[in-house]
Amino acid sequence: MHPHALICLAFCLPYVTAHSLLTPRANDSSDVVDVRWLEGKPGLNLGTTFGLPWPRGKYAGDQVAFSAATDSGENVDIQSWVTSYWADGSIKWTGHAVAGSESVPDGYTVTASQGPSRKTRQQRTTVENSEDEITVDTGKLTASFPKSGSVLVSSLSTSSGKVVGRNGKLVLRSQSGVADGGDIATNRDIQNYQLESSVNTTTVDEDTSVRTLVTVRGDHRIVSEGSTAEHDPWLPFTVRFYLYANSDTIKIIHTLLFDGAVDKDFITGIGLRFDVPLAGEELYDRHIRIAGVDEGLLSEAVQGITSLRRDPGRAVRTAQFEGRKTPDIGTWDSATSSRLQWIPAWNDYSLSQLSPDGFTLKKRTKAGQGWVKIPGGTRAGGLAYLGGATTGGLAMGLRNFWKRYPTSIDISNAATDTGQVTLWLYSPAGEPMDLRQFHDGLGEDTYAKQLDALEITYEDYEDGYNTPSGIGRTNEIYIRPFDSTPSSDELSVFTGFINEPPVLLPQPEYIKKSEAIGTYWDVPNNTTTSQASQTIETHLDFLNKFYQGQIEQRKWYGFWDHGDFMHTYDTDRHVWRYDIGGYAWDNSELSPDLFFWNYFLRTGRADVYRFAEAHVRHTSEVDVYHTGPYSGFGTRHGVQHWGDSAKQIRVSTPIYRQIFYYISGGDERIGELLHELMDADKTFLTVDPRRKVREDNGTYVPDPTAIDLDLGIDFSGLAAIWLIEWERRGPRWEEAKSKLNATMHSIGALKNGFVTGVGLYNIYTGSIAPPATDPSNQGSVAVSHLSASFGLPEIIAHITEYLGADLPRSFDQAWLDYCYYYGASASEQTAKYGASFGKLSLRQGHSRLTAYAAKRLGNETLAKRAWNEFLNTDGFAPTAPWASVLINGSRVLAPVDEAAWISTNDVALYGLAGIENLAQVGYAL
């Protein structure tokens, strides 16, 4: 829900041709912004949401109206809301929704006008919110959402009134154990559970003009009918239904939180199921469609009449294959029509995608009869349709179907009056979901042993911390009702839509000009002014394409894995270190999220957007805890995304989600994740990040008024939480503002500022006192190479721009000092702080701090030092290969492109430093 929904509408302003990024009107009271499709004009326009940034001070939130037109000048309805504000109360980012349309424009222009909003509307959704259910009519479909029970969608009908979907509910299968080694005796002891959704709340957003959002929350409970099994309610869900005016498609964002016990809760199936009414439709006029490879479809009828020994006639065969009602049976060749009872009716179909590279298909006439194999393929599109030529039908599709394997599609009871379509987000045909720790602890029962093990495998293990309980997963589903069976081409286009939903965006130059998402990046046209800068651009492009290619070649796919990538490479085995401690899954180490998202901002490239989008969906859900004792913290890199015992705010920091949230128009799931972090600081009372290295680790009790807080990796996460809550004007924004201001003044008051390293944090007020080792604030020196590696430079840049003249001067100076002295000589450090910082690494990544200080201070000498740090210290050298080599034959399982000189840590830091240095001190290169 958008609490700041402000405006909706306007179609009455005259169209103004706008080819510039932001075109001010003559009286400077309005602006026109172009938005374009990310990947060119899509095949379908079923309604879209997008975000727009605005310059500081331009528009007050209660005195602005938005209107929209297609690029050809046709006025369209638009629903608008504020997603963030500047500190002065003016609008910073807005979200907008446009309705579906029969024709697809090349893009839109959005006009912002000063003055009160107008309430005129043409196309809109209609909502009835009764005591028992919510009903939404888009003009193209009507859907009803009960407020209790097991059903999420009770009825789904077309604009003509045909009900083509009923009883839409979530289904869950699980079991109490797994048979290790195929032990038959163990199998007998395993209890199987069938559960389904149980609705706790069903709500609808206040603004339902162009787009209506219905949110259903609940959990999964045992199916009571005929079941003797017992299981507590578990696996809480949030399912969001997006319905756009003039659209016949519902977008579903489905989120689950895992709250089970890994030794007794083994999920075997997660699905969404709808009933499809088929009564009155002849078996030979009922149609099955299942998306295959690329644009392919399986097209069959429940009772097939093609290729029989006796031919019913070409017109009959053609009509059936094309999904049209067949001619009256009296017109058929009687040799066929008199023998229909001998033609099998195929009741059930099943497609299983158990790997990213292969799916199988089968069908059967009914339960108890054998399955007949259908030739399968490689990567299924994830769509299924069941319906009739006259009764209509329902199409359902899962985005990233093969990338999130094991997945499957079941069409069942197609030969009865009521069929079912089930989209399995986790396939019952796959192995049970086994989330147990991959090793038994290896005897690491003391901190000393765990620290010693860290020296060999880089894994920070501790029993009890290696739990997935509290992590989440979000999937995207689309459902679409039809009055009659659509053509194969139409379903093929819809499958493409599902897997690459159209995205509307303003141009990078406009985003940059608004300064609403940072000033430390710039578009390549403004930074590529020399051969040296062009070389860096080439390197940035190589790194992006290489990682996209590695995901495909290394098969980094799967229900939990899709969207992440690996940390470090094994040059001997020619694989990424997927099985070695802290070298496996990356979990946002050193901020690759920021590199890829900022690279997208400056280029607007579709391939980078899709890559970064999958990454943010993974890291925000799987790598972070949303419930339980570690709520608000994320997990350090490891073999399992949740396995490492280092639970830290550096992984959950919302700055990694910020860009996607705003450019998406305020994605509600991401917004929920941003706000839930407001209590993350309380988790320091449960999880002490320094517990293994404390001298008093046996007696230490966290004090909520004096928590050891790292002024780098901890403060950066908290500062991002508070700034984003403040600018979004979330429910606790005043608390966030107060805490952020308190921490900034406190850091500024420390004699050595950020160089102090650690301070004592009060979770109630946000104030930070000197560390316990320096209670009188004489000046501590504790600088780590990691402090500024998890978004600290970026979030401070955001804060500095956000507060402007209200930024505490002492805080600003403390940060500028840190930026200058990290890369300074030991003698300079000693002269300033009384001690040098010691031997520091990651100097290439830290060159962006030097560049920031150089720009702020207007210091050309410092700018040159920044480039020296970037080019001639650690990380990637200009003389690196900057190419991959093909490895094939017996050395590898399958041919791969290898760049053995690459590590993801270096990629993240080179990428961020390259982008920021070019923007801030490119003239000195």
N, C-alpha and C positions, 0 to 999 in steps of 0.2 A: 504494500500500500504506500502511496506517496502522500505524506501528511501535508506537503506543500503544493498539492495540485492547485494550479491557479487558473488555468486558462484552457479554453478548449474552443477551437473554432475558427471561425472567421473564414468566410469565403467571399466576402463582398468587396475586398480591396481590389482596385484595378491591378492587373498583372504588370509587372515591370521586368523587362528583360535584364538579366543580371549575369554577366560573364565574369565579373571580377569576384574576388574572394568575399568581400563584404562591401556592398555598395550603399553608401549613405545617401539618403534623400536630400533634396535641396535645403529643406528646413532643418536637417540633422535630427529629425524626430523619429526616424525609422531606418532600419538597415535590412538588406536582403542578402541571404546566405545561400549559396548553392550546396546541395547535397547530391551525391552520385552513388550509384551501385558499385560495390567493391569489385565485383567481377564482371562488370558489364550488365546490360539489361537482362534480367532473368526471364525464364519462360512463364512464370506465374507471379502475380502480385496478390498475395493473400493477407496483406496487412503487415506493417513493419513498425518497429520502434527504434529510435536512434537518439543520439545525444548531440548537443551543440554547446560550444563554449562562448563566453561573452567577456569583453574587456571590463576591467574594474571600473565601477562607477557609472556604467552606461545606462543600466535599467534597474529601477527599483522593482522589487518582487510583486508589489501590489499595483503597479502602474505600468503594465506592459501587456500588450495583446499580440498574439501570434496568428499569422495567416499563412496559407501555403497554396502553391500552384504547381502544376506540372511544368516541365521545361518548355512545353509548347503553349503555355498560358492558360490552361484550364484550371479554374479554382477548385481546390479540394479541401475537405474538412481535415482539421488537425486538432489533436488533443495534446495539451502541453502541461508540464509541471516543472518545478524547480528541483534540481538534484543537489545543488550546492550554492552557497552565497559567499561573496567576498566579505572580508571583515567589516566593511562599511555598510553591509546589508544589501548591496547591489547584487544582481544575479551573476553567478559565475558559470554554472552549467545548467542546462535544461534538458529534459527528456521530452520526446515528441512521438506521437503515434499517428500514422496515416492509415486510412481504411484500405480494404482490398479494392481492386478494380479489374474490369474485364480486359482492358488494354493496359500494357505496362509502359509507363513513361521512361525516358532515359534518365530522369532524375527529377528533383523538385527544387523549388526555391522557397525558402522560409523567410517571411518578413516579420521583423519585430518592430512594433510601433509603440511609442510612449503614449500613455493614456490608459484608462480603465479597459478591461477586457469586455468584449461583446459576447452575448450568449446565443447568437444566431447559429443554427445548425441545419444541415441538410441530412446527411447520413449519420446514423447513430445506432448503437445497440439499445435494446429495450430490456429492462431488468425488472422482474417481479421477485421481491424478497419477502416471502411469507414465513410463518412460524416454523414450517416443516422443511421447506426447500427454497432454493434459489433457481429461477428460470431465466435464461438469457436468450434473446432472439437477435441475431445479427442481420436479419433480412435474407440470409441465405441458409441458415440452420437455426434450430432451437434445441437447447440442451437444458436439462434439469439436474440439479445437484442437491441431493438430500442432506439434511443436517444431522442425521444419525443413522445408525445401522452399518451394514457392511458395504453398501453400494456408494460409489463416488458419483457416478453419472447414471441416473435412473432411466433417462430416455434421451435419445438423440434422433432428431427428425430433420428432414430436408425442408426447403422452403415451400414445397407443395403439400407438406403435412405427412409424408410417409415416415413412419418410425422405422429406422434401419439399424438402431443400436439400443440395447437395453442392458441394465444391470452391470454397468462397467465397474469392475472392482479389482483390487490388487490381490494377487494370490502368492502364497509363500509355501515352499516345501523345505523341510529341514530334517535332520536326523541327529541322534544322540551320540553317534560315534562313527568311526570308519574302520574298515577291516584292513589292518596292516598285514601285508603279505598274503592276502586272500584267505584268511582264517575263517572257515565256514562256521565254526562254533561262535566266533565273535560276531559274525553276521546275525546270528539268531538273537543276540543280546541287544542289538541296535534297535532303538525305537524310532519310528518314522512319524513325522508330524505334517499335517496339512492345515495351513492357516490362511486366513483371509483378512482383508482390511476391516478395521473397526474405526468408524469416524468419531472423532472427538469434537471438532469444530469445522464449520463451513462458513466462510465469510466472503463478502464481495467488497471491492474497493469503492470508495465514495464516488469517484469520477468514472462514469461508465458511458461516456459519450461515443468516442471512436473506438476505444478499446476497453473491454471489461476483463478484470482479473478476479477469478474465483479461486480461493485458497482453501484446501482441505487438509486438515491435520489429524493424525491418528496413529494407531499402531496395528500390529498384526496379532490375531487371536485364533485359537483353535476353532476349526469348523465344527460347530456343535452337532450338526446332524449326523448321526450314525458313528460318531467318533468316541472312543474310550481313552484316547491319549490325552495327557495333561501337559500343558506348558504355560508358563506365565506369559502375559502379553509382552511382546518385544518388537524390536526393529521399528522404532518410530519413523513415521514418514511425514513429509510435507509435499503435497502435489498441487502445483499451480496450473490453472487452466486459463489460457489467454484467448479471448474471442474478439475478433475485429469486425467492425461494421462492414457490411457488404462482402463478407468472406465466408466461405463454406468449409473452413478448416479450423480446427482447434489445435493450438500449440500447447504441449504439456511439459512442464519442468518437474521431474520426479526426483525427489531427494530422500535417501534413506540414511539413517544413522545406525551403525552397528553397535549394539549394546549387549551382545551375547557373551557366553563363556567359551573360549576357544577350544576347550577340551570336551565340550558336550553340545555345542551348537554349530552344526555343520550344515550350512545352507546348501540345498540341492536345487532350488528353483526360485526365481523372483520374477513375477510376471504381472501383466495387465491384461484382463480378459473382458470381452464384450460378448453378449448374446446378440445374434443377428436373426430377426424374424424372417422365416422363409415359407410359411404356410401359404398354400395356394399357388406356389410356383412349381411348374413341372420340373422333374429332376433334370431333364435335358436342357432346361432354360436357367439352371443354376450354374454359376460360374466361379471358378477358382483362379486367382491370379497371385503369383508369388514372384517377387523381383529376384532376378539372377545377377549375372555378371554385367557390369557396365549398364547399358540401357535395356538389357534382356529381361524377358518375362516368361514364366511358365503360364500358359493359357490353356485351361482345361474346363470341361463341364463335369458336373457330378455324374451325369450319365452320358457318356460320349457316343456320338452317332457318326463319327468320321472313321473311315477306313474299315467299315464293316464288310462282311461278305456280301451283304445286300445294301445297295446304295439308296438312301432316302431321297436323294436329289441334291444337285449342286447348291441350289439356293438354301436348302436346309443346312447343309454342311457349312456353308460360308457364314450364314447367320449365327450359327452356334459358335464357331471359332472367333468371330468378331464380337461376340457378347450381345448380340441383338436377339430379340424374340424370334423364334423360328416360325416359319409359316404354319398356318393351321394344319394340324396333323392329318386332316382329311385330304390334304394336297400331296402328302408324302407317297412315295412308292409303298404300296401295301405289303410288299415283301419285308419291309423294315418295320412299318408301323404295327403290324400284327405280331411282331416278335419282341417288342420292347421289354417284356418281362424276363427275357433271357439275357439282357444286357446288364452287367453289374453296375451298381451305383456306388461310387467311391465316397465313402462317408468321412474319412479322415485323411488329412495330409500333414506332413511334418518335414520341416527343413531344420537342419542342425549345422551351425557354424562353430565347430569345436577347435578351430585354429584360424589364424588370420589368412590362411592360404587355401582353405578347402571347406566346402559344405557338401552335405549329403541330403538327398530328398527321398521320401518314400510316401506311399499311400496304401490304404486298405479299405475294404468294404465295410467292415464293422469290427468292434472289439471281439476278440476271440479268434479272428481270422488272421492269416499271415500278411505281413507287409510286402508290398511290391516295390522294388527299388526303382527310382527315377534317376536318370543320369544327372549327376551333380555338377559342381563347378568350383571355382576358386573363391571369389568374394561376392557374397550375396548383398543385394541392395537394401535388405531389411524391411521390405513392404509386403503386406498381404492384403488381399481383397477377397471377401465372400459376399455374394449377393445373387440377385436374380434379375432377369431381363425386365420384369414388370414390378417386382416388389422393391427393387433397389437394393443397395448393399452398403457395406462399410469397408473403407480402406484404413489400415493402421500401419505406421512405420516407425522404426527406431533409428535415430541418427547414429552414425558410427557403428553400425551393426557388426561388421566384421572386425572392426578395430577394438571392440569391447568384448570379444569372445571370452567364454563360450556363450553363445546366444542361440536362440531358436524361435521358430514360428510354428504354432500348431493351429490348424483348422480342423475342427471336429464337429461331428453330428450334422454334416452338410446335407445328408439325405433325410433329415428329420424336419419337423416344423420349426425348430429353433437350433440354428447352428451356433458355433462359438469360434471366435478368433482370439488366440492368446499370443501376445508378444512376450517372449521370455528374455528379460534383461540378463538373467543368468540361467543357463539352460539345464533342465533336468537330465538331458542326455550327456552332459559333461560330468567330470569328477566332482564329488562334493567339495565345497569351498573349505579348504583346510588352511586356517590362519594361525596354526600353532608355530611357535618359535622353531627355526630351522635347525637349531642344535640344542643340546640338553644343558647348556651352561658351562660345559667343559671344566667343571670344578671351580669356576670363578665365584667363590662364595665370600670373598673379602674385597674391600676396595683396593688393597695392595695387589691382589691377583688381577683384578679388572684393569688396573692401570698398567700392569705389566703386559697383559694381553693386548691392550691398546697399542703397545709398541710394535707388535708384530702383525696384527690384522687390521689395525686402525678402527676396530669396533669398540665402542664404549658400551659394554654389556652390563646389565644388572637385572637380576631376577625380579619380576613384578612390573618392571617398566616396559617390557617388551609386549605390550598389549595393543590390539586394534580396537578395543572397546572405547567408543567415543568418536571414532573417525566416521566420515560420511562419503557418499557417492551420489552424484547428480547425473541424470540421464535426460535426454530430450526426445520426446515422442510427438507424433502428429496423427490426428484422426480426421477423417473426411467422409461425410455421408454422400451417397449418390442416389438419384432417383431411379437410375437404371445402370446397368453395368457400363462403365466407361470404356473407351477404346484403349487398346494397349499403349498407344502413343501417349495418351493422356496420363495414364498411370506411370509410364516411364518418365515423363517430365516431372510428375509429382515425386517420384523416387529421387530424382536429382535435386529437387527442392528440399526434400527432407535432409539429405546428406550435406548440402551446402546451402543452408537457409540464406536468402538474400540479405545483404547488409547495406545500409545507407550510411554514408560518412561525408563530412565536409572535407575539403582539400587540406593537405598537411600545412600549406602556407597559411591558411586561415586559422587553423588550430594554433600554429606558432605565433601568429600576430596577436591573438587574444591573450597570450601569456597565462592562460588558465590552467595549464598543466606543465608548468616549468619553463624557465628561460635558459636552461643549460643544454638545450639541444637546438639544432637548426636543420633546415632542409638541405639536401646535398648541393643544390644549385647555389646556395649562399656560402657554402664552406669549401667547395672544390675549386680553389683558386690557384692551385699550383700542382705540379706533377706529384710532389710528395703527398699532398692531400688526396689526390686521385688514387694513389697507391693504397692509402688507408681505406678509402671507399671500396676499392677492389677486395681488400682483405675482409672488411666487414661483410660484404656480399658473399665471399667464399665461406665464411664461418656459418652464416645463416643457411646457405644451401647444403653445406656439409652435414649439419645436424638434421635437417629435414631428410636427407638421404640416409643417414644412419638409422633413423627411426624405422624406415622401410627395410633396410638391409638387415638390421639386427633384430627386427620383429619386436620392437618395444610396444607391444599391444597387450590387451587383456583388460578384464573388468576393473582391476585395481591399478594396473600399470599404465594404461593409455594416457598420454599427455606428459609423462616424465621421460627423462633420459639419464644416461649413466655419468658417473663422476670421473673415473680415471681408466686409462687403457692399459691392457696387458700386452706388451710388445712381443712376448715369447709365444703366447697362445693365439695371438692375433684376434683377441676378443676384448671387449670391455670387461672390467673386473666384476662381473655380475655376482660372483660367489665369495668375494673377499671383503668381509667386514665393512668398514666405512668407505670403501672405494666403489660401491655398487650404485644404487639409485641415488640421484643427486640431491633431491629434496631442497632445492633453492639455494644450495651452498654458494656463497659469495655473489648472489643476486643475478643469476642469468635471466631471471624474470624481467628485471629492469632493462637489461641489454636488449632483449628481443622486443619488448613493448616499445621502448624508445626508438629502436630501429624501425619499427612499424610506423610510429608517429611521423618520423621524418621522411619516410618513403611512400607510405600508403599502399604498400605491396600486399596483394591478396594472399600470397603464399605465406608471408610472414604473419599476417593476421590469423590465418587458420592454425598455424603452428602455435602461436602465442595463446590463442583462445583455448586450445586443447590443454596447454600447459597450465593456464590459470584455473581451469575447471578441475584439474588434478590436484595441484598444489594447495588450493584453497580448501579442498575437501578431504583428500586422503592423507595428506601430510600434517594435518592439524586436528587437534581434539576439540570437539564441539560440546561434549558432555563429560562428566566424570572428573576425577581428581586432577587431570592434566588439562582441563578445559581452558582454551585460549592460548595454549602453547603448541608448538609443532615439534616434529622429531628430526633430529640430525640424520644425515645421509647414511644409508646402510643397505644390506641385502634385502631386508623387508622394510617397507616404507615406515613402519611403526616400530621397528625392532630395537633401535638404538635407545640407550637410557638417557641420552642428553635431550631433555625436553626443554625447549627454549622459545622465547618470544621472537628470536631472530628469524625463525622459520615462518611463524604465523603473521609477521608484520603486514599490515594491510596495504602498505605502499606497493606491494607486488600485485594487488588487485585493483588499485586505484584507477589506472588508465582504462582498463576494460569496463569498470563500473560506469565511468562517465561517458565513454564513447558509445556504450550500449544503450544509453538513455536511462541508466539506473537499474541494471539487472537486479530484480528483487531478491534472488537467492544470494548474490554477492553482497547486496546491501545488508541483508540479514547477517551475513558473516562479518561484515565490517562492524556492525553495531554490537554483536555478541562479544567482541573482544574488549568491551569497556570494563569487564571484570577480570581481565587477564592478569592484572597486577596482583590480585588476591591469590593467584596460583603460586606466587613466590612463597606463600605460607605453607604450601604443600610440597613444592618441588624446590629444593635448594640446589641451584646449578653448581655450587662450589663444594658440595657435600663430600666429594672424594678427595679433595686437596686441603680441607680444613685441618688445622692442628687440633681443633676441639670438635671434630665431627662426631664424637660420641656423646657430647653434652650440649651441643649447640641447639638452641630453640629459637626459631625465627621470631623476631619482634616486629609486629606490623608497623611500628613507627620508626624502625631502623633496619630495613632490609638492605643487604648488600646489593647495590644496583650498578651494573656495568654502564658507564657513561657513554659507551659506544653501542654495543649490540643490544642492550636492554633499553636504554633511553631512546634509541632510534625507533624501536618497535612501539614503545609507549607514546612517543611524540606523534608517530603516524596515526595511531589509534585516536588520540585526542584531536589532532588537527582535522582529520576526516570527519569525526563526529561533530566537531564545531562547525565546519563549513557546510556539512549536510543539514545542520540544525536538527540533529537527532534528538531523541527524548532526553538525553543527558548532556546536551551540548554545553550548558553552562558549567557543569562539573568538569567537562573536558577542557574548556577554556581556562578555568581556574587552575587545574592541575598543570596544564602546559605552561601557563605563565609562572606558576610557582617553581617548576623545575628549571625553567630558563633563568629566572632570577637567582636560584640557588647555585646553578652551575657558574653563573657569572660571578657569584660571591666567593667561589673557591679560589684560593690564591693562584693555583695552577690550572684552573678551568678544566677543560677536557683532558689535559695531561694528567690530572689526578687519577684517572682510570676508574676508580670505584668511589661511590658515595653511599651514605645511609639514607634510604628512601622511606618516606612516610606515606603509606598507601591511602591514608585518609585525606591528606592535604596536598600531596604531590611535592612537598618540599624535600630537598636533599641536603644533608649535613655532611661535613667532612668525614672521611673514612675513620674507622675505629683506630687505625694506626696513626692517625694525625688529628686528634680531636680538637686541637687548638688552631688548626688550619695554617700550619707553617709552610705547607706546600709539599705534596707527594708527587712522585713521578712514577707512573705505571702505564706505559704506552704499549698497546698490543697491535699487531698487524691486522687483527680481525675487527677492531673497534669500528672502523669506517667502511667495512666490507659488506654490510647488510642494509644498505639504503640510508645510512646516516648523512652523507653529503647531499643526497637528493631531498630528504625530508627537511633538512635545515634550509636548503634553498627554497623549498616551498613555503616554509614558515617565514623566512625572510621576506619573500615577495608578498605573502599574505598580510603580514603585520605592517610592513612598510615602516613608517616613522615610529610606530608603537613597539617595534622590536627592542627589547632591553639592550642598551648599548654594551653593557658588560658581557652579556651572552654573545653578542655579535663579535666583540673583540676576542673573547675566548675561542670562538670557532675560527676566526681568521688566524689567530696565533697557532692553533693546532694545524691548520692547513699549511701554514708557512713552515713550521718547525719540524713536521714529520719528515720532510725530505731535506732538511737543512743539515749542515755538517755537525759533527759531534761537538765541536768547539762552540758553535752558535747555540746549540741546545744547552750546553753547560753554562754558557754565559747568561742565558735567559732563565734557566730553571735550577741551576746548581748541580745538574747531573745530565749526562747524555741519555738518550733513549735506548741505547744498546743496539744490537744488530737487528734491524727490522727487514722484513721481506714485503712482498706484494707492492713494490715501489712503482711498477708500471701502473697498476690500478690506482695507487694513491697520487699519481701525477695529475689526476683530475682535481684533487684538492689544491695542489699548487696552482693549477690553471684558474681555479675559482678565485683564489686569493689574488692572483695576478690581475684578473679582470676587475675585481672589486677595488683593488688599490691602484689600478692603472700602471702597473709595474712591468715594463717590457723585459727587464732582466729576469724577473721571476717567470714571465711567460716562456722565455727561452729555457729556463731551468725545467719547466714543466715538460717541454718537448724532449729534453735530454733524458729525463726520468722515464718518459714513455718509450723512447727508442733505444736507450743504452743501459738499462739496468737489468731487470729480470723480466719474466713473462715472455711474450713472443717477440723475437728480434726481427728486424727488417730482412735479415738473411735467412729466416726460417723458410722451409720449402714452399709454403703457401699453396700446396697442392696435395692431392691424395694419390695413392697408387693402388692398382688393382691387385688383390691377393686372391689366388684361386688354386685349383688343384688339391693335392692331398694335404696341404697345410691348413685348410679351413673346411668347415662343414659345408659352406656354400660361398660362392664368390662374393667378396666385399671390397669396398673402397676403404683403404686404411690411410690414416694420417697419424702415425705413431707419435708424432711430436706434439699432439694436441691433448690438453686436459681441459675439462669443463671450467675449472677454476680460472685458468688463464683466459679462456674464451670470454667468460663473464667480465673479467676485469679489463682485458684489452678492448672489448666491445664498448663498455661504458666509458672508459677513458678516451677511446678514440672519438666517440660521439661528442663527449663533453669538451674535450680539448679543441676539437675543430670548431665548435660553436663559440668557445670562450676566448681562445688565444690562437685561432687559426692563422692569423696574420703573422705570427712569429715562427711558423713552420718553414 
